[in-house]
Amino acid sequence: MTETEVFNVLSQIPDPEIPVISIKDLGILQGVKIENNQVFIDITPTYSGCPAMKLVEDLIHESLAGKGFDSVQVISKLTPVWTTDWLSDDAKRRLEEFGIAPPEKTSPNKSWLSAEGPKIIRCPLCKSENTIMVSQFGSTACKAHYKCADCLEPFDYFKCI
Ligand SMILES: [Zn+2]
């Protein structure tokens, strides 16, 4: 297998928490290098301490098992730091279809909860902007929990970093 072929195989791995997008769409999968039949895979963890990262590593090892490589090494690259801006537009659209409000573009001086208060987050179901933050933490630490004031549906918002 070539580096491109390995990259394409790994590009199919879904994010453990959001099965509709792949680790490539999320910007976790960074690069593949093959040297002397050993594979080196660079990944950038998303939210620090996200428990899903260990799972991502396991999935990478699983998908390359039995492909004839002497060893597979997953290397976590912490710089540059991952941001939600790395999500492709296509990935954001699929997040919304999955029922998770996609992250807004970040700007250097604004955190997702800025001095001006939380941003307006659009309901992924009815597209209303009349939404209320219920909790800063949703089903996982990477998401905030919101509720739509129009359709009354609760939903998760993928936090910007
Ligand atoms: Zn709604």
Boltz pocket constraint, residues with backbone or C-beta under 6 A from the ligand:
constraints:
  - pocket:
      binder: B
      contacts: [[A, 123], [A, 124], [A, 125], [A, 126], [A, 127], [A, 128], [A, 148], [A, 149], [A, 150], [A, 151], [A, 152], [A, 153]]
      max_distance: 6.0
